[in-house]
Amino acid sequence: MIEKVREIVKKECYERSRKFHISHVVKYAKLLGKKLNADEELAELGALLHDIGRIKFGAKNHEITGIYEAEKILKHCKNYC
């Protein structure tokens, strides 16, 4: 599933945002997950999708639009991955 989500985010996201923001968020989420003995894959999924509302629909209300978009992506991946 994680590979498919990575592909989707890469496709949807501008390279600059991915390179300078999302990749750093993923890196630190995984480090924090490891330090806290949490599920690192789940931490990475959250990091990858944390700004999906902003990426697809713009900054306004991205914390709300992102919930629905992340849910849609995860359901799609669960069914087809």
PyMOL Python script that loads the backbone (N, CA, C, O; Angstrom):
from pymol import cmd

cmd.read_pdbstr("""\
ATOM      1  N   MET A   1       0.827  -1.191   0.000  1.00  0.00           N
ATOM      2  CA  MET A   1       0.000   0.000   0.000  1.00  0.00           C
ATOM      3  C   MET A   1       0.872   1.256   0.000  1.00  0.00           C
ATOM      4  O   MET A   1       0.574   2.226  -0.697  1.00  0.00           O
ATOM      5  N   ILE A   2       1.938   1.231   0.776  1.00  0.00           N
ATOM      6  CA  ILE A   2       2.759   2.436   0.926  1.00  0.00           C
ATOM      7  C   ILE A   2       3.364   2.878  -0.410  1.00  0.00           C
ATOM      8  O   ILE A   2       3.472   4.072  -0.687  1.00  0.00           O
ATOM      9  N   GLU A   3       3.753   1.907  -1.227  1.00  0.00           N
ATOM     10  CA  GLU A   3       4.328   2.246  -2.541  1.00  0.00           C
ATOM     11  C   GLU A   3       3.305   2.965  -3.407  1.00  0.00           C
ATOM     12  O   GLU A   3       3.626   3.947  -4.076  1.00  0.00           O
ATOM     13  N   LYS A   4       2.079   2.474  -3.390  1.00  0.00           N
ATOM     14  CA  LYS A   4       1.015   3.090  -4.200  1.00  0.00           C
ATOM     15  C   LYS A   4       0.730   4.519  -3.717  1.00  0.00           C
ATOM     16  O   LYS A   4       0.545   5.424  -4.529  1.00  0.00           O
ATOM     17  N   VAL A   5       0.694   4.715  -2.401  1.00  0.00           N
ATOM     18  CA  VAL A   5       0.459   6.057  -1.867  1.00  0.00           C
ATOM     19  C   VAL A   5       1.611   6.978  -2.259  1.00  0.00           C
ATOM     20  O   VAL A   5       1.384   8.130  -2.627  1.00  0.00           O
ATOM     21  N   ARG A   6       2.842   6.481  -2.184  1.00  0.00           N
ATOM     22  CA  ARG A   6       3.996   7.281  -2.628  1.00  0.00           C
ATOM     23  C   ARG A   6       3.822   7.713  -4.080  1.00  0.00           C
ATOM     24  O   ARG A   6       4.057   8.873  -4.419  1.00  0.00           O
ATOM     25  N   GLU A   7       3.410   6.782  -4.936  1.00  0.00           N
ATOM     26  CA  GLU A   7       3.209   7.086  -6.357  1.00  0.00           C
ATOM     27  C   GLU A   7       2.127   8.145  -6.554  1.00  0.00           C
ATOM     28  O   GLU A   7       2.291   9.066  -7.354  1.00  0.00           O
ATOM     29  N   ILE A   8       1.033   8.010  -5.827  1.00  0.00           N
ATOM     30  CA  ILE A   8      -0.071   8.961  -5.957  1.00  0.00           C
ATOM     31  C   ILE A   8       0.379  10.353  -5.538  1.00  0.00           C
ATOM     32  O   ILE A   8       0.118  11.328  -6.243  1.00  0.00           O
ATOM     33  N   VAL A   9       1.050  10.452  -4.400  1.00  0.00           N
ATOM     34  CA  VAL A   9       1.512  11.752  -3.911  1.00  0.00           C
ATOM     35  C   VAL A   9       2.522  12.342  -4.893  1.00  0.00           C
ATOM     36  O   VAL A   9       2.484  13.537  -5.184  1.00  0.00           O
ATOM     37  N   LYS A  10       3.412  11.515  -5.395  1.00  0.00           N
ATOM     38  CA  LYS A  10       4.411  11.997  -6.365  1.00  0.00           C
ATOM     39  C   LYS A  10       3.720  12.543  -7.607  1.00  0.00           C
ATOM     40  O   LYS A  10       4.119  13.580  -8.136  1.00  0.00           O
ATOM     41  N   LYS A  11       2.694  11.855  -8.069  1.00  0.00           N
ATOM     42  CA  LYS A  11       1.969  12.274  -9.264  1.00  0.00           C
ATOM     43  C   LYS A  11       1.212  13.585  -9.032  1.00  0.00           C
ATOM     44  O   LYS A  11       1.163  14.443  -9.913  1.00  0.00           O
ATOM     45  N   GLU A  12       0.635  13.730  -7.865  1.00  0.00           N
ATOM     46  CA  GLU A  12      -0.200  14.887  -7.558  1.00  0.00           C
ATOM     47  C   GLU A  12       0.594  16.129  -7.157  1.00  0.00           C
ATOM     48  O   GLU A  12       0.111  17.252  -7.305  1.00  0.00           O
ATOM     49  N   CYS A  13       1.772  15.935  -6.665  1.00  0.00           N
ATOM     50  CA  CYS A  13       2.521  16.994  -5.996  1.00  0.00           C
ATOM     51  C   CYS A  13       3.582  17.601  -6.907  1.00  0.00           C
ATOM     52  O   CYS A  13       4.199  16.907  -7.715  1.00  0.00           O
ATOM     53  N   TYR A  14       3.778  18.893  -6.762  1.00  0.00           N
ATOM     54  CA  TYR A  14       4.880  19.532  -7.455  1.00  0.00           C
ATOM     55  C   TYR A  14       6.193  19.018  -6.887  1.00  0.00           C
ATOM     56  O   TYR A  14       6.304  18.793  -5.682  1.00  0.00           O
ATOM     57  N   GLU A  15       7.174  18.835  -7.734  1.00  0.00           N
ATOM     58  CA  GLU A  15       8.458  18.302  -7.275  1.00  0.00           C
ATOM     59  C   GLU A  15       9.070  19.164  -6.175  1.00  0.00           C
ATOM     60  O   GLU A  15       9.647  18.637  -5.224  1.00  0.00           O
ATOM     61  N   ARG A  16       8.950  20.460  -6.295  1.00  0.00           N
ATOM     62  CA  ARG A  16       9.530  21.356  -5.285  1.00  0.00           C
ATOM     63  C   ARG A  16       8.916  21.106  -3.907  1.00  0.00           C
ATOM     64  O   ARG A  16       9.636  21.046  -2.910  1.00  0.00           O
ATOM     65  N   SER A  17       7.607  20.962  -3.848  1.00  0.00           N
ATOM     66  CA  SER A  17       6.936  20.692  -2.576  1.00  0.00           C
ATOM     67  C   SER A  17       7.343  19.334  -2.029  1.00  0.00           C
ATOM     68  O   SER A  17       7.574  19.183  -0.830  1.00  0.00           O
ATOM     69  N   ARG A  18       7.427  18.365  -2.896  1.00  0.00           N
ATOM     70  CA  ARG A  18       7.816  17.020  -2.476  1.00  0.00           C
ATOM     71  C   ARG A  18       9.246  17.014  -1.969  1.00  0.00           C
ATOM     72  O   ARG A  18       9.543  16.416  -0.936  1.00  0.00           O
ATOM     73  N   LYS A  19      10.121  17.674  -2.690  1.00  0.00           N
ATOM     74  CA  LYS A  19      11.541  17.672  -2.354  1.00  0.00           C
ATOM     75  C   LYS A  19      11.827  18.465  -1.084  1.00  0.00           C
ATOM     76  O   LYS A  19      12.623  18.028  -0.252  1.00  0.00           O
ATOM     77  N   PHE A  20      11.202  19.601  -0.926  1.00  0.00           N
ATOM     78  CA  PHE A  20      11.548  20.493   0.172  1.00  0.00           C
ATOM     79  C   PHE A  20      10.590  20.445   1.359  1.00  0.00           C
ATOM     80  O   PHE A  20      10.862  21.062   2.389  1.00  0.00           O
ATOM     81  N   HIS A  21       9.497  19.739   1.239  1.00  0.00           N
ATOM     82  CA  HIS A  21       8.576  19.680   2.376  1.00  0.00           C
ATOM     83  C   HIS A  21       8.198  18.241   2.705  1.00  0.00           C
ATOM     84  O   HIS A  21       8.538  17.740   3.777  1.00  0.00           O
ATOM     85  N   ILE A  22       7.510  17.587   1.809  1.00  0.00           N
ATOM     86  CA  ILE A  22       6.977  16.270   2.116  1.00  0.00           C
ATOM     87  C   ILE A  22       8.080  15.270   2.437  1.00  0.00           C
ATOM     88  O   ILE A  22       7.932  14.480   3.369  1.00  0.00           O
ATOM     89  N   SER A  23       9.162  15.284   1.705  1.00  0.00           N
ATOM     90  CA  SER A  23      10.241  14.322   1.978  1.00  0.00           C
ATOM     91  C   SER A  23      10.814  14.516   3.376  1.00  0.00           C
ATOM     92  O   SER A  23      11.188  13.546   4.034  1.00  0.00           O
ATOM     93  N   HIS A  24      10.883  15.757   3.829  1.00  0.00           N
ATOM     94  CA  HIS A  24      11.386  16.023   5.186  1.00  0.00           C
ATOM     95  C   HIS A  24      10.381  15.572   6.242  1.00  0.00           C
ATOM     96  O   HIS A  24      10.758  15.009   7.270  1.00  0.00           O
ATOM     97  N   VAL A  25       9.106  15.823   5.980  1.00  0.00           N
ATOM     98  CA  VAL A  25       8.072  15.395   6.918  1.00  0.00           C
ATOM     99  C   VAL A  25       8.083  13.871   7.039  1.00  0.00           C
ATOM    100  O   VAL A  25       7.967  13.339   8.143  1.00  0.00           O
ATOM    101  N   VAL A  26       8.222  13.172   5.921  1.00  0.00           N
ATOM    102  CA  VAL A  26       8.284  11.712   5.932  1.00  0.00           C
ATOM    103  C   VAL A  26       9.499  11.241   6.731  1.00  0.00           C
ATOM    104  O   VAL A  26       9.390  10.348   7.571  1.00  0.00           O
ATOM    105  N   LYS A  27      10.639  11.838   6.466  1.00  0.00           N
ATOM    106  CA  LYS A  27      11.869  11.449   7.161  1.00  0.00           C
ATOM    107  C   LYS A  27      11.706  11.564   8.675  1.00  0.00           C
ATOM    108  O   LYS A  27      12.031  10.631   9.410  1.00  0.00           O
ATOM    109  N   TYR A  28      11.208  12.694   9.135  1.00  0.00           N
ATOM    110  CA  TYR A  28      11.087  12.910  10.575  1.00  0.00           C
ATOM    111  C   TYR A  28       9.941  12.115  11.191  1.00  0.00           C
ATOM    112  O   TYR A  28      10.021  11.723  12.355  1.00  0.00           O
ATOM    113  N   ALA A  29       8.895  11.876  10.444  1.00  0.00           N
ATOM    114  CA  ALA A  29       7.804  11.044  10.957  1.00  0.00           C
ATOM    115  C   ALA A  29       8.294   9.618  11.193  1.00  0.00           C
ATOM    116  O   ALA A  29       7.965   8.998  12.204  1.00  0.00           O
ATOM    117  N   LYS A  30       9.079   9.106  10.256  1.00  0.00           N
ATOM    118  CA  LYS A  30       9.621   7.756  10.413  1.00  0.00           C
ATOM    119  C   LYS A  30      10.604   7.684  11.580  1.00  0.00           C
ATOM    120  O   LYS A  30      10.588   6.723  12.349  1.00  0.00           O
ATOM    121  N   LEU A  31      11.456   8.696  11.712  1.00  0.00           N
ATOM    122  CA  LEU A  31      12.395   8.731  12.837  1.00  0.00           C
ATOM    123  C   LEU A  31      11.654   8.791  14.170  1.00  0.00           C
ATOM    124  O   LEU A  31      12.000   8.085  15.118  1.00  0.00           O
ATOM    125  N   LEU A  32      10.645   9.630  14.230  1.00  0.00           N
ATOM    126  CA  LEU A  32       9.866   9.757  15.449  1.00  0.00           C
ATOM    127  C   LEU A  32       9.103   8.461  15.745  1.00  0.00           C
ATOM    128  O   LEU A  32       9.027   8.023  16.892  1.00  0.00           O
ATOM    129  N   GLY A  33       8.545   7.861  14.705  1.00  0.00           N
ATOM    130  CA  GLY A  33       7.856   6.588  14.870  1.00  0.00           C
ATOM    131  C   GLY A  33       8.775   5.521  15.432  1.00  0.00           C
ATOM    132  O   GLY A  33       8.395   4.762  16.323  1.00  0.00           O
ATOM    133  N   LYS A  34       9.975   5.472  14.910  1.00  0.00           N
ATOM    134  CA  LYS A  34      10.953   4.495  15.401  1.00  0.00           C
ATOM    135  C   LYS A  34      11.314   4.776  16.856  1.00  0.00           C
ATOM    136  O   LYS A  34      11.361   3.863  17.680  1.00  0.00           O
ATOM    137  N   LYS A  35      11.566   6.036  17.161  1.00  0.00           N
ATOM    138  CA  LYS A  35      11.947   6.426  18.524  1.00  0.00           C
ATOM    139  C   LYS A  35      10.830   6.094  19.525  1.00  0.00           C
ATOM    140  O   LYS A  35      11.106   5.690  20.654  1.00  0.00           O
ATOM    141  N   LEU A  36       9.593   6.264  19.112  1.00  0.00           N
ATOM    142  CA  LEU A  36       8.453   6.018  19.993  1.00  0.00           C
ATOM    143  C   LEU A  36       7.926   4.584  19.899  1.00  0.00           C
ATOM    144  O   LEU A  36       6.912   4.240  20.507  1.00  0.00           O
ATOM    145  N   ASN A  37       8.631   3.760  19.130  1.00  0.00           N
ATOM    146  CA  ASN A  37       8.241   2.365  18.935  1.00  0.00           C
ATOM    147  C   ASN A  37       6.831   2.259  18.334  1.00  0.00           C
ATOM    148  O   ASN A  37       6.041   1.392  18.709  1.00  0.00           O
ATOM    149  N   ALA A  38       6.546   3.153  17.407  1.00  0.00           N
ATOM    150  CA  ALA A  38       5.254   3.177  16.729  1.00  0.00           C
ATOM    151  C   ALA A  38       5.389   2.492  15.362  1.00  0.00           C
ATOM    152  O   ALA A  38       6.487   2.117  14.950  1.00  0.00           O
ATOM    153  N   ASP A  39       4.300   2.342  14.696  1.00  0.00           N
ATOM    154  CA  ASP A  39       4.275   1.748  13.360  1.00  0.00           C
ATOM    155  C   ASP A  39       4.862   2.757  12.363  1.00  0.00           C
ATOM    156  O   ASP A  39       4.225   3.761  12.044  1.00  0.00           O
ATOM    157  N   GLU A  40       6.063   2.487  11.881  1.00  0.00           N
ATOM    158  CA  GLU A  40       6.748   3.424  10.991  1.00  0.00           C
ATOM    159  C   GLU A  40       6.032   3.574   9.656  1.00  0.00           C
ATOM    160  O   GLU A  40       6.036   4.657   9.071  1.00  0.00           O
ATOM    161  N   GLU A  41       5.425   2.513   9.172  1.00  0.00           N
ATOM    162  CA  GLU A  41       4.697   2.604   7.903  1.00  0.00           C
ATOM    163  C   GLU A  41       3.477   3.505   8.061  1.00  0.00           C
ATOM    164  O   GLU A  41       3.172   4.300   7.172  1.00  0.00           O
ATOM    165  N   LEU A  42       2.792   3.388   9.167  1.00  0.00           N
ATOM    166  CA  LEU A  42       1.638   4.245   9.417  1.00  0.00           C
ATOM    167  C   LEU A  42       2.074   5.705   9.560  1.00  0.00           C
ATOM    168  O   LEU A  42       1.394   6.614   9.084  1.00  0.00           O
ATOM    169  N   ALA A  43       3.211   5.918  10.217  1.00  0.00           N
ATOM    170  CA  ALA A  43       3.749   7.280  10.338  1.00  0.00           C
ATOM    171  C   ALA A  43       4.077   7.842   8.958  1.00  0.00           C
ATOM    172  O   ALA A  43       3.819   9.014   8.684  1.00  0.00           O
ATOM    173  N   GLU A  44       4.643   7.009   8.095  1.00  0.00           N
ATOM    174  CA  GLU A  44       4.971   7.463   6.742  1.00  0.00           C
ATOM    175  C   GLU A  44       3.710   7.774   5.949  1.00  0.00           C
ATOM    176  O   GLU A  44       3.661   8.779   5.241  1.00  0.00           O
ATOM    177  N   LEU A  45       2.697   6.935   6.057  1.00  0.00           N
ATOM    178  CA  LEU A  45       1.438   7.203   5.350  1.00  0.00           C
ATOM    179  C   LEU A  45       0.848   8.542   5.783  1.00  0.00           C
ATOM    180  O   LEU A  45       0.406   9.333   4.950  1.00  0.00           O
ATOM    181  N   GLY A  46       0.844   8.788   7.080  1.00  0.00           N
ATOM    182  CA  GLY A  46       0.335  10.064   7.586  1.00  0.00           C
ATOM    183  C   GLY A  46       1.133  11.237   7.059  1.00  0.00           C
ATOM    184  O   GLY A  46       0.570  12.267   6.687  1.00  0.00           O
ATOM    185  N   ALA A  47       2.449  11.078   7.028  1.00  0.00           N
ATOM    186  CA  ALA A  47       3.315  12.152   6.539  1.00  0.00           C
ATOM    187  C   ALA A  47       3.092  12.396   5.047  1.00  0.00           C
ATOM    188  O   ALA A  47       3.027  13.543   4.605  1.00  0.00           O
ATOM    189  N   LEU A  48       2.976  11.329   4.282  1.00  0.00           N
ATOM    190  CA  LEU A  48       2.760  11.473   2.841  1.00  0.00           C
ATOM    191  C   LEU A  48       1.437  12.185   2.545  1.00  0.00           C
ATOM    192  O   LEU A  48       1.350  12.987   1.615  1.00  0.00           O
ATOM    193  N   LEU A  49       0.424  11.889   3.334  1.00  0.00           N
ATOM    194  CA  LEU A  49      -0.916  12.403   3.043  1.00  0.00           C
ATOM    195  C   LEU A  49      -1.283  13.655   3.833  1.00  0.00           C
ATOM    196  O   LEU A  49      -2.381  14.184   3.663  1.00  0.00           O
ATOM    197  N   HIS A  50      -0.391  14.137   4.690  1.00  0.00           N
ATOM    198  CA  HIS A  50      -0.766  15.233   5.583  1.00  0.00           C
ATOM    199  C   HIS A  50      -1.152  16.516   4.853  1.00  0.00           C
ATOM    200  O   HIS A  50      -1.919  17.312   5.396  1.00  0.00           O
ATOM    201  N   ASP A  51      -0.658  16.738   3.667  1.00  0.00           N
ATOM    202  CA  ASP A  51      -0.983  17.960   2.917  1.00  0.00           C
ATOM    203  C   ASP A  51      -1.708  17.666   1.602  1.00  0.00           C
ATOM    204  O   ASP A  51      -1.693  18.497   0.693  1.00  0.00           O
ATOM    205  N   ILE A  52      -2.330  16.514   1.492  1.00  0.00           N
ATOM    206  CA  ILE A  52      -2.955  16.146   0.219  1.00  0.00           C
ATOM    207  C   ILE A  52      -4.107  17.096  -0.133  1.00  0.00           C
ATOM    208  O   ILE A  52      -4.368  17.333  -1.312  1.00  0.00           O
ATOM    209  N   GLY A  53      -4.785  17.629   0.856  1.00  0.00           N
ATOM    210  CA  GLY A  53      -5.845  18.617   0.584  1.00  0.00           C
ATOM    211  C   GLY A  53      -5.282  19.885  -0.025  1.00  0.00           C
ATOM    212  O   GLY A  53      -5.867  20.444  -0.953  1.00  0.00           O
ATOM    213  N   ARG A  54      -4.155  20.340   0.487  1.00  0.00           N
ATOM    214  CA  ARG A  54      -3.482  21.533  -0.054  1.00  0.00           C
ATOM    215  C   ARG A  54      -2.987  21.257  -1.478  1.00  0.00           C
ATOM    216  O   ARG A  54      -3.125  22.099  -2.366  1.00  0.00           O
ATOM    217  N   ILE A  55      -2.421  20.093  -1.679  1.00  0.00           N
ATOM    218  CA  ILE A  55      -1.862  19.728  -2.980  1.00  0.00           C
ATOM    219  C   ILE A  55      -2.955  19.703  -4.053  1.00  0.00           C
ATOM    220  O   ILE A  55      -2.767  20.227  -5.151  1.00  0.00           O
ATOM    221  N   LYS A  56      -4.083  19.098  -3.730  1.00  0.00           N
ATOM    222  CA  LYS A  56      -5.132  18.921  -4.736  1.00  0.00           C
ATOM    223  C   LYS A  56      -6.100  20.093  -4.849  1.00  0.00           C
ATOM    224  O   LYS A  56      -6.602  20.377  -5.937  1.00  0.00           O
ATOM    225  N   PHE A  57      -6.371  20.786  -3.721  1.00  0.00           N
ATOM    226  CA  PHE A  57      -7.452  21.770  -3.729  1.00  0.00           C
ATOM    227  C   PHE A  57      -7.042  23.167  -3.289  1.00  0.00           C
ATOM    228  O   PHE A  57      -7.863  24.084  -3.325  1.00  0.00           O
ATOM    229  N   GLY A  58      -5.804  23.350  -2.879  1.00  0.00           N
ATOM    230  CA  GLY A  58      -5.346  24.657  -2.416  1.00  0.00           C
ATOM    231  C   GLY A  58      -5.357  24.754  -0.898  1.00  0.00           C
ATOM    232  O   GLY A  58      -5.842  23.863  -0.200  1.00  0.00           O
ATOM    233  N   ALA A  59      -4.813  25.850  -0.411  1.00  0.00           N
ATOM    234  CA  ALA A  59      -4.584  26.008   1.025  1.00  0.00           C
ATOM    235  C   ALA A  59      -5.860  26.190   1.845  1.00  0.00           C
ATOM    236  O   ALA A  59      -5.920  25.768   3.000  1.00  0.00           O
ATOM    237  N   LYS A  60      -6.874  26.813   1.256  1.00  0.00           N
ATOM    238  CA  LYS A  60      -8.090  27.097   2.018  1.00  0.00           C
ATOM    239  C   LYS A  60      -8.760  25.786   2.461  1.00  0.00           C
ATOM    240  O   LYS A  60      -9.110  24.941   1.637  1.00  0.00           O
ATOM    241  N   ASN A  61      -8.926  25.644   3.760  1.00  0.00           N
ATOM    242  CA  ASN A  61      -9.575  24.472   4.362  1.00  0.00           C
ATOM    243  C   ASN A  61      -8.894  23.151   4.014  1.00  0.00           C
ATOM    244  O   ASN A  61      -9.545  22.107   3.997  1.00  0.00           O
ATOM    245  N   HIS A  62      -7.594  23.187   3.737  1.00  0.00           N
ATOM    246  CA  HIS A  62      -6.919  21.951   3.328  1.00  0.00           C
ATOM    247  C   HIS A  62      -6.918  20.891   4.422  1.00  0.00           C
ATOM    248  O   HIS A  62      -6.807  19.700   4.132  1.00  0.00           O
ATOM    249  N   GLU A  63      -7.040  21.315   5.673  1.00  0.00           N
ATOM    250  CA  GLU A  63      -7.097  20.348   6.770  1.00  0.00           C
ATOM    251  C   GLU A  63      -8.411  19.560   6.736  1.00  0.00           C
ATOM    252  O   GLU A  63      -8.487  18.454   7.271  1.00  0.00           O
ATOM    253  N   ILE A  64      -9.427  20.123   6.116  1.00  0.00           N
ATOM    254  CA  ILE A  64     -10.715  19.433   5.962  1.00  0.00           C
ATOM    255  C   ILE A  64     -10.741  18.642   4.654  1.00  0.00           C
ATOM    256  O   ILE A  64     -11.064  17.454   4.651  1.00  0.00           O
ATOM    257  N   THR A  65     -10.408  19.290   3.560  1.00  0.00           N
ATOM    258  CA  THR A  65     -10.435  18.594   2.265  1.00  0.00           C
ATOM    259  C   THR A  65      -9.458  17.425   2.256  1.00  0.00           C
ATOM    260  O   THR A  65      -9.694  16.412   1.597  1.00  0.00           O
ATOM    261  N   GLY A  66      -8.360  17.574   2.993  1.00  0.00           N
ATOM    262  CA  GLY A  66      -7.356  16.516   3.046  1.00  0.00           C
ATOM    263  C   GLY A  66      -7.859  15.250   3.705  1.00  0.00           C
ATOM    264  O   GLY A  66      -7.453  14.150   3.331  1.00  0.00           O
ATOM    265  N   ILE A  67      -8.741  15.395   4.685  1.00  0.00           N
ATOM    266  CA  ILE A  67      -9.302  14.217   5.362  1.00  0.00           C
ATOM    267  C   ILE A  67     -10.016  13.334   4.347  1.00  0.00           C
ATOM    268  O   ILE A  67      -9.784  12.126   4.287  1.00  0.00           O
ATOM    269  N   TYR A  68     -10.873  13.941   3.563  1.00  0.00           N
ATOM    270  CA  TYR A  68     -11.663  13.177   2.602  1.00  0.00           C
ATOM    271  C   TYR A  68     -10.812  12.623   1.468  1.00  0.00           C
ATOM    272  O   TYR A  68     -11.038  11.506   1.002  1.00  0.00           O
ATOM    273  N   GLU A  69      -9.838  13.402   1.029  1.00  0.00           N
ATOM    274  CA  GLU A  69      -8.970  12.939  -0.055  1.00  0.00           C
ATOM    275  C   GLU A  69      -8.072  11.800   0.419  1.00  0.00           C
ATOM    276  O   GLU A  69      -7.885  10.822  -0.304  1.00  0.00           O
ATOM    277  N   ALA A  70      -7.523  11.914   1.609  1.00  0.00           N
ATOM    278  CA  ALA A  70      -6.674  10.845   2.161  1.00  0.00           C
ATOM    279  C   ALA A  70      -7.490   9.566   2.333  1.00  0.00           C
ATOM    280  O   ALA A  70      -7.019   8.473   2.018  1.00  0.00           O
ATOM    281  N   GLU A  71      -8.713   9.712   2.833  1.00  0.00           N
ATOM    282  CA  GLU A  71      -9.578   8.545   3.005  1.00  0.00           C
ATOM    283  C   GLU A  71      -9.853   7.870   1.659  1.00  0.00           C
ATOM    284  O   GLU A  71      -9.813   6.644   1.552  1.00  0.00           O
ATOM    285  N   LYS A  72     -10.127   8.669   0.648  1.00  0.00           N
ATOM    286  CA  LYS A  72     -10.390   8.145  -0.701  1.00  0.00           C
ATOM    287  C   LYS A  72      -9.168   7.390  -1.235  1.00  0.00           C
ATOM    288  O   LYS A  72      -9.303   6.300  -1.792  1.00  0.00           O
ATOM    289  N   ILE A  73      -7.993   7.965  -1.066  1.00  0.00           N
ATOM    290  CA  ILE A  73      -6.757   7.337  -1.536  1.00  0.00           C
ATOM    291  C   ILE A  73      -6.506   6.024  -0.798  1.00  0.00           C
ATOM    292  O   ILE A  73      -6.190   5.011  -1.421  1.00  0.00           O
ATOM    293  N   LEU A  74      -6.646   6.040   0.513  1.00  0.00           N
ATOM    294  CA  LEU A  74      -6.390   4.832   1.304  1.00  0.00           C
ATOM    295  C   LEU A  74      -7.391   3.726   0.977  1.00  0.00           C
ATOM    296  O   LEU A  74      -7.010   2.558   0.905  1.00  0.00           O
ATOM    297  N   LYS A  75      -8.655   4.072   0.779  1.00  0.00           N
ATOM    298  CA  LYS A  75      -9.650   3.066   0.395  1.00  0.00           C
ATOM    299  C   LYS A  75      -9.318   2.478  -0.968  1.00  0.00           C
ATOM    300  O   LYS A  75      -9.417   1.269  -1.179  1.00  0.00           O
ATOM    301  N   HIS A  76      -8.924   3.345  -1.885  1.00  0.00           N
ATOM    302  CA  HIS A  76      -8.555   2.876  -3.221  1.00  0.00           C
ATOM    303  C   HIS A  76      -7.377   1.909  -3.130  1.00  0.00           C
ATOM    304  O   HIS A  76      -7.390   0.847  -3.752  1.00  0.00           O
ATOM    305  N   CYS A  77      -6.373   2.276  -2.366  1.00  0.00           N
ATOM    306  CA  CYS A  77      -5.182   1.432  -2.233  1.00  0.00           C
ATOM    307  C   CYS A  77      -5.506   0.107  -1.530  1.00  0.00           C
ATOM    308  O   CYS A  77      -4.974  -0.943  -1.890  1.00  0.00           O
ATOM    309  N   LYS A  78      -6.361   0.170  -0.553  1.00  0.00           N
ATOM    310  CA  LYS A  78      -6.739  -1.044   0.164  1.00  0.00           C
ATOM    311  C   LYS A  78      -7.443  -2.031  -0.772  1.00  0.00           C
ATOM    312  O   LYS A  78      -7.237  -3.242  -0.684  1.00  0.00           O
ATOM    313  N   ASN A  79      -8.273  -1.499  -1.664  1.00  0.00           N
ATOM    314  CA  ASN A  79      -9.029  -2.350  -2.584  1.00  0.00           C
ATOM    315  C   ASN A  79      -8.214  -2.852  -3.776  1.00  0.00           C
ATOM    316  O   ASN A  79      -8.503  -3.915  -4.325  1.00  0.00           O
ATOM    317  N   TYR A  80      -7.193  -2.083  -4.176  1.00  0.00           N
ATOM    318  CA  TYR A  80      -6.505  -2.413  -5.417  1.00  0.00           C
ATOM    319  C   TYR A  80      -5.012  -2.691  -5.262  1.00  0.00           C
ATOM    320  O   TYR A  80      -4.328  -2.946  -6.254  1.00  0.00           O
ATOM    321  N   CYS A  81      -4.511  -2.646  -4.068  1.00  0.00           N
ATOM    322  CA  CYS A  81      -3.077  -2.881  -3.876  1.00  0.00           C
ATOM    323  C   CYS A  81      -2.820  -4.269  -3.340  1.00  0.00           C
ATOM    324  O   CYS A  81      -1.668  -4.641  -3.118  1.00  0.00           O
TER     325      CYS A  81
END
""", "prot")
cmd.dss("prot")
cmd.show_as("cartoon", "prot")
cmd.util.cbc("prot")
cmd.orient("prot")
